[in-house]
Structures are given as structure tokens and as C-alpha cells.
Amino acid sequence: MSVASAGIEQQDTAMHKLLQMMTGAGVGGWVPHLSQTFEQQGLLDAQTYRYPITPQSRLYWTQMQFNSNEEYSIVAMNNSTPDATGPKCRRLIEEAVRESREGVAFDYIPEVTIGRKPL
């Protein structure tokens, strides 16, 4: 996943910072390596299929990421103080929502990985 923008420097966006935070927390980092994991576990013919989304649906995929990231920040991140990672993540989401109204979005590509057990 990356950040697509409408004329905004990507590294300066809250959305990019949110992506870095979630990737650093291990969220979604395993997906690109799933075919290798399947092969390491003895599955045969592991294949990954990617389905690029249309520009028109990019906003909806981005909103889905906001929702799942918010839930993760509540359930799995440190929420002990206002400066802990959970509240920081939710503040980034709030900023990223504003950016999404200006055309910034996650460039999200759903993946399906399949493999089969040996006979």
C-alpha cells in the first residue's frame, strides 16, 4: 500500500505518517510475503493475485483503512496516556480524514494468495 495524492507531497501527509505507523506496528506487513509463508509451511503452487482498485473506489478503500486502523488503535495499541501510540494514531486518522477530502488516499491493492496441500 502507498499514498496517492492530488498534488500534495506524500511524505508530508498525515496519511503517509499513519501508513508508516501501522506498517511499523506489523499491520498488513505479512500480506506481501504470504506466498513464501505458504511454501515454507509445505503448501504447493502458492500464487498471489493482485486486484488494483479503480481511482473511483480509492476513497472507499481509504475509509475502510481508517475504520480498521481506529479499531486496532483502541484494541491493540497503548492507550495509557494521551501521548501513547493509540491516541496518536487516532489523531493521525483525524488529520488523514481531512486530507482525504482534498484528494489524498491510500493506493490500496487487494491481494488473494492461494496454495494447496500435498496429496
All heavy atoms as an XYZ file, in Angstrom:
936
protein
N       0.848     -1.154      0.000
C       0.000      0.000      0.000
C       0.898      1.223      0.000
O       1.944      1.253      0.621
C      -0.892     -0.032      1.246
C      -1.889      1.078      1.280
S      -3.012      1.155      2.715
C      -3.014     -0.425      3.430
N       0.450      2.247     -0.694
C       1.162      3.513     -0.697
C       0.124      4.630     -0.602
O      -1.063      4.376     -0.493
C       2.014      3.646     -1.963
O       1.182      3.617     -3.112
N       0.598      5.859     -0.681
C      -0.301      7.007     -0.592
C      -0.328      7.683     -1.951
O       0.706      7.984     -2.533
C       0.166      8.005      0.492
C      -0.710      9.240      0.499
C       0.162      7.334      1.857
N      -1.532      7.886     -2.472
C      -1.717      8.624     -3.720
C      -2.252      9.996     -3.354
O      -3.050     10.129     -2.437
C      -2.706      7.894     -4.621
N      -1.798     11.019     -4.053
C      -2.247     12.358     -3.694
C      -2.513     13.186     -4.937
O      -2.046     12.882     -6.027
C      -1.205     13.050     -2.818
O      -0.003     13.223     -3.541
N      -3.258     14.220     -4.726
C      -3.564     15.170     -5.789
C      -2.700     16.403     -5.590
O      -3.128     17.398     -5.022
C      -5.043     15.526     -5.746
N      -1.440     16.343     -6.005
C      -0.558     17.489     -5.944
C       0.001     17.808     -4.571
O       0.501     18.898     -4.350
N      -0.068     16.880     -3.629
C       0.450     17.105     -2.281
C       1.665     16.209     -2.082
O       1.644     15.042     -2.463
C      -0.619     16.787     -1.216
C      -1.841     17.690     -1.414
C      -0.070     16.933      0.195
C      -3.033     17.292     -0.581
N       2.734     16.741     -1.524
C       3.921     15.924     -1.253
C       3.544     14.821     -0.271
O       3.120     15.090      0.843
C       5.054     16.786     -0.688
C       6.340     16.042     -0.450
C       6.910     15.399     -1.706
O       6.831     16.008     -2.783
O       7.448     14.279     -1.592
N       3.692     13.574     -0.693
C       3.174     12.433      0.066
C       3.793     12.288      1.447
O       3.098     11.975      2.404
C       3.377     11.153     -0.740
C       2.576     11.138     -2.010
C       2.872      9.934     -2.863
O       3.648      9.067     -2.477
N       2.275      9.872     -4.025
N       5.091     12.497      1.599
C       5.740     12.296      2.885
C       5.291     13.312      3.927
O       5.483     13.111      5.112
C       7.267     12.328      2.743
C       7.845     11.110      2.084
C       7.629     11.083      0.575
O       7.312     12.078     -0.052
N       7.804      9.917     -0.021
N       4.716     14.413      3.482
C       4.272     15.453      4.406
C       2.842     15.236      4.896
O       2.324     16.046      5.648
C       4.355     16.827      3.732
C       5.798     17.241      3.463
O       6.705     16.699      4.125
O       6.002     18.087      2.591
N       2.205     14.169      4.473
C       0.805     13.970      4.828
C       0.654     13.139      6.098
O       1.481     12.290      6.410
C       0.051     13.254      3.696
O       0.616     11.953      3.506
C       0.101     14.046      2.402
N      -0.424     13.399      6.816
C      -0.760     12.562      7.971
C      -1.041     11.141      7.502
O      -0.739     10.177      8.205
C      -1.980     13.134      8.692
N      -1.587     11.004      6.299
C      -1.891      9.679      5.776
C      -0.616      8.846      5.600
O      -0.586      7.665      5.922
C      -2.654      9.780      4.460
C      -3.370      8.496      4.150
S      -4.696      8.608      2.957
C      -5.645     10.007      3.445
N       0.435      9.481      5.116
C       1.713      8.771      4.972
C       2.270      8.381      6.344
O       2.751      7.268      6.535
C       2.714      9.637      4.203
C       4.018      8.963      3.963
N       4.189      7.987      3.004
C       5.212      9.092      4.573
C       5.433      7.558      3.039
N       6.085      8.214      3.976
N       2.164      9.295      7.303
C       2.630      9.005      8.663
C       1.805      7.869      9.284
O       2.343      7.005      9.977
C       2.568     10.253      9.530
C       3.546     11.330      9.108
C       3.317     12.615      9.870
C       4.189     13.730      9.290
N       3.847     15.027      9.840
N       0.500      7.868      9.019
C      -0.363      6.796      9.513
C       0.036      5.464      8.895
O       0.138      4.446      9.596
C      -1.827      7.118      9.193
C      -2.867      6.087      9.581
C      -2.901      5.879     11.102
C      -4.240      6.519      9.069
N       0.299      5.460      7.599
C       0.741      4.243      6.923
C       2.038      3.725      7.535
O       2.173      2.527      7.813
C       0.918      4.502      5.432
C       1.456      3.352      4.592
C       0.527      2.144      4.648
C       1.653      3.804      3.155
N       2.984      4.612      7.786
C       4.251      4.213      8.410
C       4.027      3.656      9.811
O       4.639      2.659     10.199
C       5.218      5.391      8.463
C       5.779      5.771      7.126
C       6.732      6.945      7.243
O       6.474      7.918      7.961
N       7.847      6.857      6.536
N       3.137      4.296     10.585
C       2.866      3.839     11.946
C       2.271      2.433     11.936
O       2.692      1.561     12.690
C       1.918      4.796     12.661
C       1.497      4.318     14.048
S       0.296      5.414     14.837
C       1.414      6.564     15.623
N       1.298      2.195     11.075
C       0.626      0.897     11.046
C       1.555     -0.188     10.490
O       1.572     -1.304     10.993
C      -0.663      0.984     10.231
C      -1.695      1.938     10.836
S      -2.046      1.688     12.597
C      -3.017      0.204     12.533
N       2.346      0.145      9.493
C       3.307     -0.822      8.957
C       4.350     -1.155     10.009
O       4.713     -2.315     10.189
C       3.978     -0.271      7.684
O       2.962      0.052      6.733
C       4.913     -1.295      7.068
N       4.803     -0.140     10.749
C       5.765     -0.358     11.826
C       5.214     -1.217     12.947
O       5.948     -1.924     13.624
N       3.885     -1.181     13.125
C       3.234     -1.999     14.156
C       3.008     -3.432     13.670
O       2.515     -4.274     14.413
C       1.901     -1.373     14.562
N       3.361     -3.691     12.402
C       3.197     -5.047     11.865
C       1.863     -5.291     11.199
O       1.585     -6.399     10.741
N       1.029     -4.281     11.106
C      -0.283     -4.447     10.489
C      -0.124     -4.530      8.972
O       0.393     -3.614      8.349
C      -1.226     -3.275     10.856
C      -2.556     -3.405     10.141
C      -1.417     -3.227     12.359
N      -0.542     -5.630      8.410
C      -0.506     -5.810      6.964
C       0.855     -6.151      6.392
O       0.956     -6.472      5.215
N       1.904     -6.091      7.197
C       3.240     -6.365      6.690
C       3.456     -7.804      6.257
O       4.350     -8.098      5.479
N       2.623     -8.702      6.740
C       2.759    -10.116      6.407
C       2.120    -10.455      5.064
O       2.464    -11.454      4.445
C       2.133    -10.983      7.509
C       0.703    -10.616      7.795
C       0.266     -9.671      8.673
C      -0.462    -11.169      7.190
N      -1.108     -9.600      8.658
C      -1.576    -10.511      7.752
C      -0.668    -12.151      6.234
C      -2.880    -10.815      7.382
C      -1.968    -12.457      5.871
C      -3.055    -11.787      6.442
N       1.218     -9.633      4.580
C       0.470     -9.961      3.364
C       1.371    -10.147      2.145
O       1.233    -11.145      1.430
C      -0.639     -8.910      3.099
C      -1.323     -9.156      1.763
C      -1.644     -8.919      4.238
N       2.313     -9.242      1.860
C       3.142     -9.431      0.671
C       4.009    -10.694      0.699
O       4.486    -11.136     -0.340
C       4.026     -8.181      0.647
C       3.304     -7.178      1.467
C       2.585     -7.963      2.517
N       4.198    -11.282      1.870
C       5.064    -12.459      1.999
C       4.270    -13.751      2.181
O       4.839    -14.791      2.495
C       6.013    -12.272      3.187
C       6.749    -10.969      3.139
N       7.741    -10.711      2.234
C       6.587     -9.833      3.862
C       8.182     -9.477      2.407
N       7.492     -8.920      3.381
N       2.960    -13.676      1.979
C       2.119    -14.834      2.268
C       2.444    -16.036      1.386
O       2.444    -17.170      1.865
C       0.641    -14.451      2.138
C      -0.370    -15.387      2.752
C      -0.055    -15.696      4.214
C      -1.772    -14.801      2.639
N       2.762    -15.830      0.115
C       3.084    -16.977     -0.744
C       4.346    -17.692     -0.254
O       4.401    -18.926     -0.257
C       3.224    -16.552     -2.209
O       4.269    -15.618     -2.364
N       5.354    -16.927      0.216
C       6.558    -17.569      0.765
C       6.224    -18.318      2.055
O       6.748    -19.407      2.299
C       7.665    -16.540      1.045
C       8.237    -15.898     -0.188
C       7.571    -14.575     -0.504
O       6.454    -14.296     -0.092
N       8.259    -13.747     -1.276
N       5.365    -17.759      2.884
C       4.950    -18.421      4.115
C       4.235    -19.721      3.791
O       4.476    -20.752      4.430
C       4.031    -17.502      4.949
O       4.733    -16.286      5.221
C       3.614    -18.164      6.251
N       3.361    -19.705      2.801
C       2.668    -20.928      2.372
C       3.684    -21.995      1.966
O       3.577    -23.152      2.368
C       1.737    -20.637      1.204
C       0.404    -20.058      1.582
C       0.150    -19.534      2.845
C      -0.617    -20.016      0.657
C      -1.078    -19.001      3.181
C      -1.866    -19.489      0.976
C      -2.085    -18.981      2.234
N       4.657    -21.602      1.159
C       5.668    -22.567      0.696
C       6.499    -23.095      1.865
O       6.807    -24.287      1.920
C       6.551    -21.917     -0.370
C       5.809    -21.700     -1.682
C       6.609    -20.913     -2.702
O       7.740    -20.465     -2.394
O       6.080    -20.736     -3.820
N       6.851    -22.231      2.817
C       7.615    -22.670      3.988
C       6.824    -23.666      4.823
O       7.396    -24.526      5.489
C       8.004    -21.470      4.854
C       9.042    -20.578      4.227
C       9.204    -19.258      4.975
O       8.495    -18.971      5.930
N      10.147    -18.440      4.509
N       5.498    -23.563      4.787
C       4.642    -24.467      5.554
C       4.269    -25.720      4.758
O       3.456    -26.524      5.218
C       3.376    -23.735      6.004
C       3.649    -22.579      6.936
C       4.325    -23.038      8.226
O       3.954    -24.024      8.829
N       5.358    -22.313      8.644
N       4.843    -25.871      3.561
C       4.629    -27.083      2.784
C       3.491    -27.053      1.786
O       3.192    -28.076      1.156
N       2.845    -25.907      1.616
C       1.795    -25.822      0.602
C       2.441    -25.730     -0.773
O       3.529    -25.170     -0.938
C       0.897    -24.615      0.845
C       0.070    -24.664      2.130
C      -0.662    -23.353      2.341
C      -0.911    -25.813      2.112
N       1.774    -26.277     -1.762
C       2.302    -26.315     -3.125
C       1.633    -25.269     -3.995
O       0.492    -24.861     -3.745
C       2.072    -27.701     -3.732
C       2.642    -28.893     -2.949
C       2.225    -30.200     -3.608
C       4.151    -28.783     -2.840
N       2.346    -24.874     -5.036
C       1.812    -23.975     -6.063
C       1.215    -22.690     -5.484
O       0.159    -22.226     -5.936
C       0.753    -24.688     -6.921
C       1.294    -25.946     -7.578
O       2.483    -25.932     -7.975
O       0.548    -26.932     -7.679
N       1.869    -22.107     -4.501
C       1.369    -20.851     -3.910
C       1.439    -19.743     -4.953
O       2.459    -19.540     -5.602
C       2.188    -20.487     -2.683
N       0.326    -19.068     -5.127
C       0.241    -17.983     -6.100
C      -0.497    -16.801     -5.484
O      -1.422    -16.984     -4.702
C      -0.508    -18.444     -7.350
C       0.188    -19.561     -8.084
C      -0.630    -20.034     -9.285
O      -1.674    -19.481     -9.596
N      -0.135    -21.050     -9.955
N      -0.055    -15.613     -5.865
C      -0.694    -14.391     -5.386
C      -1.302    -13.657     -6.568
O      -0.671    -13.509     -7.609
C       0.324    -13.481     -4.684
O       0.851    -14.182     -3.553
C      -0.298    -12.189     -4.217
N      -2.525    -13.225     -6.374
C      -3.227    -12.438     -7.385
C      -3.516    -11.066     -6.787
O      -3.987    -10.965     -5.668
C      -4.546    -13.124     -7.784
C      -4.334    -14.495     -8.349
C      -4.385    -15.615     -7.516
C      -4.061    -14.690     -9.698
C      -4.175    -16.886     -8.021
C      -3.854    -15.959    -10.213
C      -3.914    -17.056     -9.367
O      -3.700    -18.308     -9.864
N      -3.211    -10.038     -7.562
C      -3.454     -8.660     -7.112
C      -4.556     -8.045     -7.971
O      -4.582     -8.251     -9.179
C      -2.170     -7.846     -7.211
C      -1.149     -8.281     -6.188
C       0.173     -7.535     -6.335
N       1.105     -7.919     -5.311
C       1.877     -9.013     -5.367
N       1.808     -9.802     -6.410
N       2.688     -9.308     -4.378
N      -5.403     -7.291     -7.320
C      -6.533     -6.675     -7.995
C      -6.490     -5.169     -7.781
O      -7.065     -4.664     -6.815
C      -7.847     -7.249     -7.449
C      -7.955     -8.739     -7.656
C      -7.528     -9.627     -6.669
C      -8.455     -9.256     -8.839
C      -7.607    -11.000     -6.861
C      -8.544    -10.629     -9.034
C      -8.118    -11.487     -8.044
O      -8.192    -12.842     -8.237
N      -5.800     -4.448     -8.665
C      -5.733     -2.990     -8.492
C      -7.142     -2.391     -8.470
O      -8.023     -2.804     -9.225
C      -4.953     -2.517     -9.710
C      -4.182     -3.719    -10.152
C      -5.053     -4.902     -9.818
N      -7.328     -1.440     -7.599
C      -8.631     -0.798     -7.486
C      -8.729      0.349     -8.476
O      -7.717      0.865     -8.959
C      -8.882     -0.303     -6.048
C      -7.837      0.725     -5.640
C      -8.942     -1.454     -5.072
C      -8.131      1.428     -4.334
N      -9.940      0.747     -8.761
C     -10.149      1.879     -9.662
C      -9.977      3.177     -8.886
O     -10.218      3.220     -7.672
C     -11.562      1.832    -10.267
O     -12.514      1.948     -9.204
C     -11.796      0.534    -11.027
N      -9.572      4.225     -9.560
C      -9.444      5.518     -8.867
C     -10.755      5.946     -8.199
O     -10.729      6.574     -7.147
C      -9.043      6.489     -9.982
C      -8.377      5.633    -11.006
C      -9.103      4.310    -10.951
N     -11.879      5.572     -8.798
C     -13.166      5.972     -8.231
C     -13.435      5.300     -6.891
O     -14.181      5.827     -6.070
C     -14.311      5.615     -9.198
C     -14.235      6.325    -10.529
C     -13.384      5.590    -11.555
O     -12.569      4.737    -11.221
N     -13.566      5.934    -12.811
N     -12.871      4.122     -6.652
C     -13.133      3.422     -5.387
C     -12.035      3.632     -4.350
O     -12.129      3.136     -3.231
C     -13.333      1.928     -5.641
O     -12.146      1.343     -6.108
N     -11.008      4.397     -4.708
C      -9.881      4.614     -3.787
C     -10.333      5.230     -2.463
O      -9.877      4.832     -1.396
C      -8.834      5.488     -4.468
C      -7.535      5.587     -3.696
C      -6.469      6.301     -4.478
N      -5.953      5.408     -5.495
C      -5.642      5.775     -6.732
N      -5.774      7.026     -7.105
N      -5.191      4.904     -7.599
N     -11.262      6.179     -2.510
C     -11.745      6.815     -1.288
C     -12.418      5.799     -0.372
O     -12.217      5.826      0.840
C     -12.711      7.951     -1.614
C     -13.358      8.641     -0.415
C     -12.312      9.291      0.479
C     -14.387      9.665     -0.881
N     -13.204      4.885     -0.923
C     -13.896      3.897     -0.097
C     -12.911      2.934      0.572
O     -13.074      2.581      1.735
C     -14.933      3.137     -0.928
C     -15.926      4.082     -1.555
C     -15.916      4.329     -2.919
C     -16.837      4.778     -0.768
C     -16.816      5.218     -3.482
C     -17.731      5.668     -1.324
C     -17.718      5.885     -2.687
O     -18.596      6.772     -3.240
N     -11.879      2.510     -0.166
C     -10.853      1.650      0.431
C     -10.108      2.401      1.528
O      -9.748      1.834      2.550
C      -9.868      1.158     -0.637
C     -10.422      0.066     -1.478
C     -10.920      0.180     -2.748
C     -10.541     -1.307     -1.124
N     -11.348     -1.041     -3.187
C     -11.127     -1.981     -2.221
C     -10.228     -2.050      0.009
C     -11.386     -3.341     -2.216
C     -10.484     -3.408      0.005
C     -11.054     -4.041     -1.090
N      -9.870      3.692      1.317
C      -9.185      4.509      2.317
C     -10.017      4.605      3.584
O      -9.499      4.461      4.696
C      -8.884      5.907      1.743
O      -8.002      5.753      0.618
C      -8.233      6.813      2.767
N     -11.317      4.832      3.433
C     -12.199      4.906      4.599
C     -12.229      3.584      5.356
O     -12.273      3.568      6.586
C     -13.606      5.320      4.162
C     -13.652      6.753      3.701
C     -14.980      7.123      3.061
O     -15.759      6.267      2.680
N     -15.219      8.415      2.933
N     -12.175      2.472      4.624
C     -12.129      1.164      5.283
C     -10.854      1.037      6.129
O     -10.879      0.531      7.247
C     -12.181      0.032      4.252
C     -12.192     -1.344      4.886
S     -12.063     -2.656      3.686
C     -10.367     -2.475      3.163
N      -9.741      1.533      5.601
C      -8.489      1.501      6.348
C      -8.569      2.378      7.593
O      -8.072      2.008      8.649
C      -7.316      1.942      5.465
C      -6.944      0.947      4.405
C      -6.506     -0.368      4.995
O      -5.698     -0.417      5.916
N      -7.038     -1.452      4.472
N      -9.191      3.544      7.477
C      -9.367      4.397      8.654
C     -10.124      3.639      9.748
O      -9.740      3.663     10.913
C     -10.146      5.672      8.313
C      -9.422      6.653      7.450
C     -10.139      7.576      6.699
C      -8.043      6.690      7.376
C      -9.491      8.503      5.898
C      -7.377      7.615      6.578
C      -8.122      8.522      5.838
N     -11.211      2.975      9.364
C     -12.024      2.242     10.340
C     -11.241      1.121     11.002
O     -11.266      0.962     12.225
C     -13.288      1.683      9.684
C     -14.244      2.769      9.264
O     -14.229      3.861      9.797
N     -15.077      2.478      8.282
N     -10.536      0.319     10.202
C      -9.795     -0.798     10.788
C      -8.605     -0.297     11.607
O      -8.292     -0.864     12.658
C      -9.353     -1.791      9.713
O      -8.478     -1.186      8.800
N      -7.961      0.787     11.172
C      -6.849      1.343     11.940
C      -7.327      1.924     13.265
O      -6.652      1.787     14.290
C      -6.113      2.414     11.136
C      -5.333      1.845      9.974
O      -5.186      0.641      9.822
N      -4.859      2.715      9.123
N      -8.493      2.543     13.247
C      -9.031      3.080     14.502
C      -9.326      1.943     15.481
O      -8.982      2.025     16.663
C     -10.304      3.886     14.252
C     -10.870      4.468     15.535
C     -12.146      5.260     15.311
O     -12.941      4.901     14.435
O     -12.312      6.245     16.047
N      -9.939      0.888     14.982
C     -10.226     -0.256     15.857
C      -8.933     -0.843     16.417
O      -8.832     -1.137     17.608
C     -11.006     -1.323     15.097
C     -11.372     -2.506     15.961
C     -12.228     -3.523     15.235
O     -12.706     -3.245     14.134
O     -12.398     -4.609     15.800
N      -7.923     -1.011     15.565
C      -6.633     -1.534     16.012
C      -6.030     -0.624     17.080
O      -5.482     -1.100     18.076
C      -5.683     -1.675     14.820
C      -4.363     -2.302     15.188
C      -4.219     -3.689     15.231
C      -3.263     -1.512     15.494
C      -3.009     -4.263     15.581
C      -2.047     -2.087     15.847
C      -1.931     -3.458     15.884
O      -0.732     -4.033     16.237
N      -6.149      0.698     16.886
C      -5.559      1.631     17.853
C      -6.227      1.517     19.215
O      -5.595      1.760     20.233
C      -5.657      3.072     17.334
O      -6.960      3.589     17.484
N      -7.499      1.155     19.248
C      -8.225      1.015     20.509
C      -7.928     -0.325     21.170
O      -7.696     -0.400     22.375
C      -9.741      1.177     20.274
C     -10.042      2.614     19.857
C     -10.542      0.794     21.512
C     -11.430      2.819     19.288
N      -7.901     -1.378     20.374
C      -7.790     -2.738     20.906
C      -6.344     -3.154     21.179
O      -6.059     -3.793     22.192
C      -8.455     -3.744     19.931
C      -8.229     -5.169     20.370
C      -9.934     -3.450     19.806
N      -5.421     -2.784     20.289
C      -4.084     -3.373     20.360
C      -2.956     -2.399     20.684
O      -1.845     -2.835     20.957
C      -3.772     -4.073     19.036
N      -3.214     -1.119     20.659
C      -2.149     -0.167     20.940
C      -2.226      0.321     22.383
O      -3.245      0.160     23.054
C      -2.236      1.031     19.983
C      -1.843      0.703     18.569
S      -1.880      2.191     17.543
C      -0.941      1.635     16.149
N      -1.148      0.938     22.830
C      -1.073      1.504     24.173
C      -1.979      2.730     24.249
O      -1.834      3.669     23.476
C       0.380      1.880     24.474
C       0.556      2.488     25.845
O      -0.391      2.746     26.569
N       1.810      2.724     26.206
N      -2.923      2.703     25.182
C      -3.851      3.817     25.375
C      -3.764      4.389     26.787
O      -4.705      5.017     27.267
C      -5.280      3.344     25.093
C      -5.503      3.119     23.620
O      -5.643      4.062     22.869
N      -5.526      1.864     23.213
N      -2.633      4.197     27.447
C      -2.496      4.564     28.864
C      -2.442      6.067     29.114
O      -2.798      6.522     30.204
C      -1.261      3.883     29.463
O      -0.095      4.320     28.790
N      -1.984      6.844     28.133
C      -1.903      8.299     28.286
C      -2.309      8.953     26.962
O      -2.313      8.303     25.918
C      -0.463      8.754     28.627
O       0.371      8.530     27.478
C       0.090      8.024     29.834
N      -2.591     10.243     26.981
C      -2.925     10.930     25.724
C      -1.784     10.937     24.706
O      -2.022     11.099     23.515
C      -3.256     12.352     26.176
C      -3.664     12.212     27.599
C      -2.836     11.085     28.151
N      -0.542     10.743     25.170
C       0.601     10.731     24.249
C       1.008      9.320     23.831
O       1.996      9.154     23.112
C       1.800     11.434     24.896
C       1.566     12.927     25.032
O       0.869     13.496     24.170
O       2.063     13.519     26.011
N       0.274      8.307     24.263
C       0.584      6.924     23.890
C       0.240      6.695     22.412
O      -0.390      7.529     21.764
C      -0.194      5.958     24.789
N       0.667      5.556     21.892
C       0.516      5.304     20.456
C      -0.939      5.240     19.992
O      -1.251      5.678     18.887
C       1.240      4.008     20.044
O       0.757      2.936     20.850
C       2.738      4.140     20.160
N      -1.845      4.700     20.803
C      -3.246      4.618     20.400
C      -3.859      5.991     20.131
O      -4.383      6.241     19.037
N      -3.799      6.909     21.106
C      -4.320      8.256     20.853
C      -3.598      8.986     19.718
O      -4.225      9.706     18.943
C      -4.112      8.970     22.196
C      -4.136      7.872     23.211
C      -3.460      6.713     22.533
N      -2.273      8.789     19.599
C      -1.544      9.409     18.494
C      -2.072      8.913     17.158
O      -2.243      9.685     16.216
C      -0.046      9.111     18.596
C       0.690      9.931     19.601
C       2.175      9.597     19.582
C       2.925     10.379     20.634
N       4.361     10.039     20.651
N      -2.316      7.617     17.080
C      -2.839      7.030     15.852
C      -4.201      7.635     15.513
O      -4.459      7.998     14.360
C      -2.934      5.510     16.006
S      -3.543      4.672     14.526
N      -5.071      7.764     16.482
C      -6.398      8.322     16.232
C      -6.324      9.791     15.803
O      -7.109     10.235     14.967
C      -7.298      8.118     17.446
C      -7.640      6.625     17.622
C      -8.689      6.385     18.671
N      -8.258      6.686     20.033
C      -7.508      5.876     20.782
N      -7.087      4.699     20.310
N      -7.180      6.220     22.017
N      -5.349     10.532     16.336
C      -5.173     11.921     15.885
C      -4.697     11.960     14.429
O      -5.137     12.807     13.652
C      -4.206     12.673     16.806
C      -4.829     13.031     18.163
C      -3.969     13.998     18.959
N      -2.675     13.455     19.361
C      -2.459     12.746     20.474
N      -3.452     12.474     21.295
N      -1.245     12.313     20.763
N      -3.804     11.023     14.068
C      -3.364     10.943     12.666
C      -4.533     10.592     11.757
O      -4.650     11.125     10.646
C      -2.246      9.908     12.508
C      -0.839     10.348     12.863
C       0.125      9.174     12.763
C      -0.388     11.480     11.947
N      -5.395      9.689     12.206
C      -6.569      9.329     11.408
C      -7.442     10.564     11.198
O      -7.916     10.823     10.082
C      -7.367      8.187     12.074
C      -6.558      6.887     12.039
C      -8.723      7.996     11.386
C      -7.136      5.763     12.889
N      -7.640     11.336     12.247
C      -8.451     12.547     12.143
C      -7.864     13.512     11.112
O      -8.590     14.060     10.268
C      -8.544     13.213     13.516
C      -9.488     14.382     13.565
C      -9.618     14.969     14.962
O      -9.261     14.287     15.947
O     -10.065     16.123     15.057
N      -6.539     13.693     11.139
C      -5.881     14.555     10.152
C      -5.992     13.957      8.747
O      -6.229     14.672      7.771
C      -4.409     14.738     10.502
C      -4.145     15.581     11.725
C      -2.661     15.656     12.022
O      -1.869     15.902     11.088
O      -2.280     15.453     13.193
N      -5.819     12.637      8.658
C      -5.866     11.968      7.354
C      -7.261     12.052      6.733
O      -7.393     12.152      5.512
C      -5.426     10.513      7.500
N      -8.294     12.027      7.554
C      -9.661     12.188      7.039
C      -9.790     13.559      6.378
O     -10.358     13.672      5.277
C     -10.699     12.004      8.165
C     -12.077     12.476      7.717
C     -10.761     10.548      8.593
N      -9.251     14.588      7.008
C      -9.295     15.932      6.398
C      -8.540     15.927      5.069
O      -8.995     16.515      4.086
C      -8.716     16.970      7.356
C      -9.680     17.378      8.453
C      -9.205     18.628      9.189
N      -8.027     18.400     10.018
C      -8.071     17.956     11.276
N      -9.225     17.698     11.842
N      -6.967     17.784     11.960
N      -7.373     15.267      5.041
C      -6.596     15.201      3.800
C      -7.357     14.461      2.705
O      -7.267     14.819      1.526
C      -5.260     14.505      4.050
C      -4.320     15.291      4.910
C      -3.085     14.504      5.305
O      -3.014     13.290      5.046
O      -2.180     15.129      5.879
N      -8.098     13.429      3.097
C      -8.823     12.652      2.087
C      -9.875     13.512      1.390
O     -10.199     13.271      0.225
C      -9.464     11.408      2.705
O     -10.562     11.739      3.527
N     -10.371     14.513      2.069
C     -11.335     15.440      1.447
C     -10.665     16.323      0.403
O     -11.342     16.945     -0.414
C     -12.009     16.283      2.516
C     -12.891     15.455      3.426
C     -13.570     16.306      4.472
N     -14.320     15.446      5.391
C     -14.306     15.565      6.699
N     -13.614     16.535      7.280
N     -14.995     14.747      7.452
N      -9.318     16.375      0.449
C      -8.550     17.157     -0.526
C      -7.937     16.275     -1.609
O      -7.121     16.743     -2.397
C      -7.455     17.934      0.197
C      -7.982     18.934      1.207
C      -6.878     19.559      2.044
O      -5.689     19.405      1.700
O      -7.204     20.189      3.063
N      -8.282     14.985     -1.613
C      -7.817     14.108     -2.680
C      -6.706     13.142     -2.312
O      -6.243     12.390     -3.160
N      -6.241     13.153     -1.068
C      -5.204     12.207     -0.646
C      -5.887     10.902     -0.263
O      -6.926     10.897      0.386
C      -4.403     12.759      0.550
C      -3.321     11.778      0.983
C      -3.792     14.101      0.200
N      -5.312      9.778     -0.701
C      -5.929      8.481     -0.411
C      -4.858      7.404     -0.383
O      -3.757      7.578     -0.898
C      -6.979      8.141     -1.469
N      -5.194      6.273      0.236
C      -4.314      5.110      0.168
C      -4.444      4.493     -1.212
O      -5.550      4.355     -1.739
C      -4.700      4.062      1.219
C      -4.344      4.437      2.618
C      -5.316      4.487      3.596
C      -3.034      4.721      2.971
C      -4.995      4.824      4.902
C      -2.696      5.067      4.266
C      -3.684      5.116      5.232
N      -3.331      4.123     -1.795
C      -3.341      3.386     -3.058
C      -3.266      1.918     -2.669
O      -2.190      1.362     -2.479
C      -2.160      3.804     -3.927
C      -2.318      3.341     -5.354
O      -3.410      2.868     -5.706
O      -1.349      3.456     -6.119
N      -4.403      1.328     -2.512
C      -4.558      0.015     -1.899
C      -4.789     -1.027     -2.987
O      -5.627     -0.824     -3.871
C      -5.759      0.086     -0.958
C      -6.038     -1.147     -0.159
C      -5.298     -1.454      0.966
C      -7.068     -2.004     -0.518
C      -5.569     -2.577      1.725
C      -7.345     -3.126      0.235
C      -6.601     -3.406      1.347
O      -6.868     -4.513      2.090
N      -4.065     -2.128     -2.945
C      -4.244     -3.205     -3.919
C      -4.562     -4.488     -3.164
O      -3.689     -5.094     -2.540
C      -2.981     -3.394     -4.783
C      -2.664     -2.097     -5.530
C      -3.170     -4.556     -5.756
C      -1.391     -2.136     -6.336
N      -5.845     -4.907     -3.190
C      -6.201     -6.168     -2.522
C      -5.445     -7.345     -3.149
O      -5.206     -7.374     -4.350
C      -7.709     -6.291     -2.770
C      -8.157     -4.914     -3.109
C      -6.992     -4.236     -3.772
N      -5.075     -8.299     -2.303
C      -4.353     -9.483     -2.763
C      -5.071    -10.738     -2.273
O      -5.610    -10.767     -1.176
C      -2.939     -9.517     -2.195
C      -2.044     -8.423     -2.675
C      -0.621     -8.552     -2.137
O      -0.297     -9.566     -1.500
O       0.157     -7.624     -2.367
N      -5.031    -11.748     -3.118
C      -5.522    -13.079     -2.746
C      -4.382    -14.048     -2.988
O      -3.797    -14.061     -4.083
C      -6.753    -13.489     -3.588
C      -7.165    -14.922     -3.275
C      -7.901    -12.534     -3.345
N      -4.020    -14.830     -1.982
C      -2.962    -15.825     -2.123
C      -3.567    -17.202     -1.873
O      -4.297    -17.395     -0.910
C      -1.822    -15.572     -1.123
O      -1.309    -14.255     -1.357
C      -0.697    -16.582     -1.271
N      -3.268    -18.116     -2.780
C      -3.780    -19.481     -2.640
C      -2.623    -20.472     -2.709
O      -1.571    -20.184     -3.272
C      -4.824    -19.832     -3.726
C      -4.221    -19.698     -5.121
C      -6.050    -18.946     -3.591
C      -5.094    -20.251     -6.220
N      -2.809    -21.614     -2.122
C      -1.859    -22.713     -2.176
C      -2.620    -23.991     -1.899
O      -3.772    -23.946     -1.459
N      -2.009    -25.123     -2.168
C      -2.721    -26.382     -1.917
C      -1.855    -27.323     -1.100
O      -0.623    -27.282     -1.173
C      -3.159    -27.039     -3.221
C      -2.029    -27.469     -4.127
C      -2.569    -28.098     -5.402
N      -1.489    -28.511     -6.261
C      -0.856    -29.673     -6.187
N      -1.233    -30.568     -5.297
N       0.128    -29.977     -6.993
N      -2.525    -28.153     -0.318
C      -1.821    -29.156      0.456
C      -1.336    -30.260     -0.468
O      -2.002    -30.589     -1.447
C      -2.757    -29.771      1.503
C      -3.120    -28.856      2.648
C      -3.971    -29.611      3.631
C      -4.315    -28.757      4.821
N      -5.106    -29.509      5.823
N      -0.197    -30.860     -0.153
C       0.244    -32.003     -0.956
C      -0.736    -33.152     -0.813
O      -1.354    -33.338      0.244
C       1.607    -32.368     -0.358
C       1.955    -31.287      0.599
C       0.721    -30.511      0.897
N      -0.894    -33.915     -1.872
C      -1.795    -35.079     -1.814
C      -1.179    -36.220     -1.040
O      -0.051    -36.455     -0.934
C      -2.157    -35.539     -3.233
C      -2.915    -34.483     -4.040
C      -3.132    -34.993     -5.464
C      -4.246    -34.188     -3.394
